Amino acid sequence: MGTDPGTLAASVRSPDERDPAWPGRVTWLLASLVVLWPLLVLTEFRPWAMLDARSLHATARFLAGFAPPALDADFLRTVAQQTWRTVAIATAGVSLALLLAAPLALISTAALSISSLSGRMATLPFVVRQAARGLMVALRTVPELVWALVFVRVVGLGPTSGVLAIGLTYGGMLGKVFAEIMESSDAHPTRTLLTNGGGRLQAFFYGLLPQAAPELTSYTIYRWECAIRSSVVLGFVGAGGLGQQMASSLSMLAGNEVATMLLVFIGLVSLADGASAWLRGLLR
């Protein structure tokens, strides 16, 4: 049986003929490695240390304490209470964030500026707009974990510090994204309303909001899902919820309790992910 000439020709092609762009790809790969290697050295990234005999023995001994998970009724009741508190912290934090984000987004959105209708925005509105943008930068620059550490010392241990931490950081995040979503919407209906004597709120509710509502709602739901994860992490610094209970169990080397809470946390995040996907699907 003879060999197909086309197949034979393809098999003897040089690398340059098969992929003319390969030199550029190899060059960029090598350049990326050259840049990445000093960063790995600086961070002392040594994953092979986990394969050391002592590390493996310590890891095995630590993981052995996770089995079997704690399933006694009193502990499960406590976990259920803390799980519900975690969801409450996340929901209250996002609600506070919305109260901050909505006015900041409206102020910083240039499409809602009445003074810019004639061309250049007036000085005072421009300064106010930049101040709102600066405030959003400041809020989202500080991680919620740092805010939680601050508020734990101000208001004490408990969910209040977690709600405030999520509210401030997520307020900056939501405000920035809300403003960008509204800026990217069609400005013609908004401009028409403002030109014909409508106020900023009227232009927002009847011009921008109908276009941007699906994206605004979808991103808010996504941030609520992220807040549930964050609220667990914040619990490790005393902000209440499932994370604080987990930190307590870890300090007492109660691996079986930690295993139970990890399973509950995985289920909680899965439910939140499913709920947010379902809600986003309703908006399409």
N, C-alpha and C positions, 0 to 999 in steps of 0.2 A: 504493500500500500504506500503510495507516494506522499511526500510532504507538501502541504499547501505552500506555494511560494510566498503568499502574503504573511503566513505565520512565521516562516523562516526569516523573512526580511525584518519582521518586528522583533524577533528574538536576537538579531545581531545589531540592532540599533544601539548607538552609543548613548550614554546617559544624557549628553547634551540634547540629542534628538528626542529622547523620551520626555524630558522635563527641562525645557530651556531656562526655567527660573530657579533651578536648584542651586546655582552658586550664590544668588542673593539670599535664598532661604538659609543656607548653611552659614553665610556671613552673619545674618541677624541672629541665628541661634548661638553662634560663638560669642557675638557681642553681648547677648543677654547673659550668657554664662559668666563672662568677664565682669559684668556689672553685678550679677547676683552673688558671686563668690565672696567678695569682701563683705557684703551684707550678712551672709551666713556666718562668716568668721566673726564679725562684730557681735552678732547675737548669740555666739557660742552654741550654734545649732549642731548638736551631736546625737542624732537619733540612734546611732549604733551603741550608745551607752546603755540603752534599754536591753540589749542582748547580752550584757555582762551577766555572769553566773549569779552574782549577788543580787543584781537588779531583778533577774528572773525569779529568784527564790523569794525576794520580798514581795514582788507582784503576785506570785502564786499564793503566798500566805495571806496577802491582803484580800484577794478575790475569793479565797476560800471562806472568808467570813461573811460573804454575801449570800451564801446558800445555807439553809433554805430561807426565802423571804419571810419576814415577820407578818403573821396573819391573825394575831389575836384581836379580839373584838374591840378592846379599848384603844389599842394603837390604830386600828383601821378607822375608828370613829374620829380620832385626833387628826389623822391624815385627811379624811374627808373634809373636816372643818377648815384645815389649813389650805386645802386645794381650793375650796370655795372662796376663802379669803384672798388667795392669789388671783383668782379671776376678778374679784371685786376690786383689788388694788389696780389691776391692769385697766379695768373699765373706767374706774373713777379717774385714773391718771390720764387716760385718753380724753375723757370728757373735759377735764381741766385744760388739757392741751388744746382742745378745740376752742375753748373760750379765749385762749391767748392767740391762737393761730388765725381765727376768722378776722378779727379787726386788723391785725398786723398785715394779713394778706391783702385786705381791702385798701389799706393805706398805701402799701408798697406797689400796688398794681397801677402801672402808668396808663393803662387803657381807661381807667376810671377818673383820670385827672381832667377836671373841667378847664383849668388854665392852659393845658397843652392843646386845646382845640384850635387855638389861633396860631399854633406853631411851637415855639419854645415854652417849656414849663416855667411858671413863675418861680421866683427864688424861694419863697417860704414853703410852698408845696414840695419843691425839690428837696429842701433840707429835711422836712418832715418825713418824706419818703425814704431818704437815705438813712435817717435815724431809725426808722422802723426796720429797714434791712439790716442795719448794724445790730439792733437788738436781737433779731432772729439769728444772726451769726453768733452772737455771744451766748444765746441760750443753747443752741445745738452744738457749740464747740465743747462745752463742758459735758463729759459723759454722765449719764444718769447715775452711775456708780459713785462718782465724785459728789454729785448733788446729794445722794443718799447719805454718804458719810458726813456731809455738812449738816443735813437736817436731823440725823440721828443725835447729834450733839446739841441741836437747837430745841427740838421738840421731844427728844427721847426715843427709845426703842418703840417699834410698832409700825403699823401700816401707814400712818400719816406721812412719815418720811418717804416711804415708797411712792405714795400718790404724788407728793410734791416733786420728787425727783423725776418721775416719768412725765408729769405735767409740764415741767419747765423744758426738759430736753426735747420731748416730742412736740411741744408747742413751737419751738424753733424749726424743727424739721417739717412739720405740717404746714406752717406758715410759708416757708420757702417754696415747697412743692405746690401748694395751693396757688401762690402768686404766679409761678411758672406755668401752671396749667391754664390759668385765666389769661396770662399774657399770650399764650400760644393759640387761644381761641380766636374766632373771627371777630374783629373789633368793629366791624361795620354797624351791626345793630346797636351796640353800645354807644358808638359815636353819634348815631342818628338820634338816639334818645337824649343824649346830653346836648346836642345842637338844638333840639327842639324844646329845651327848657326843662328836661327831666333832671332829677337829682341823682347823686351817686348811687344811693340805695335802689332807686327805681331802675337805673341803668344796670345795676348788678343783678337784681331779681328778674328783670325781663329781657336783658341783653346777654349777660355772661352766664348766669346760672343755668339756664336751660341747655346750653351747649356743654358746660363743664361738669354738670352734676354727676354723670356716670363715672368720670375719672376721679372726681373729688371723693365720691363715696367709696369707690374701689380702693383708693389709696388709704383712706381712713380705716377701712376694714383690715387692710394689710398691716397697718401700723398697730391696730389693736391686737392682732395675732403676734406681732413682734413684742408688744408690751407684756404679754403673758410670759414669754420667755424671760424678758428683762426682770419682771417682778420676782421670779424665782431666784435669779442671780442677786438681786438687791436684798433678798432675805438673808444672805450670808453676812451682810454687814449690819443686820439688826432691823431691817425694814419690814419684818413680819412675813407671814405666808409660808408656803411650802419650803422655801429656801432656808428660812430661819430654823424650821424644824429639822431639815436635813443637816444643817451646820451643827445643831445640837447633837444629833445622832453620830455624826462623824467625830466630834470631839470626845464622845464616849466609846468610840471604836465599835459601835453597834452596826456592823456591816449588814446584818439581815434587815434592819429597819431602813437603812439607806437603799438597799435593793428594792424594797417595797415602794419607797417614794420615787425611785427612778422609773419603775414600771408605771406608776401613776402619772408621773410627769410626761413620759412618752405618750401615754394615752391621752392626757390633757392637750398636749401640743397637736396630736393627730386630730382630736375633735375640733380644736380651734382652726386647724388648717382646713378641715373638711367644711366647717361652718363658713369660713371666709370665702372658700371657693364656691360654695353654694350661693352665698349672698351676692358675690360678684357675677355669678351666672345669671341671677335674676335681673341684673342691671343691663345685660347685653340685649 
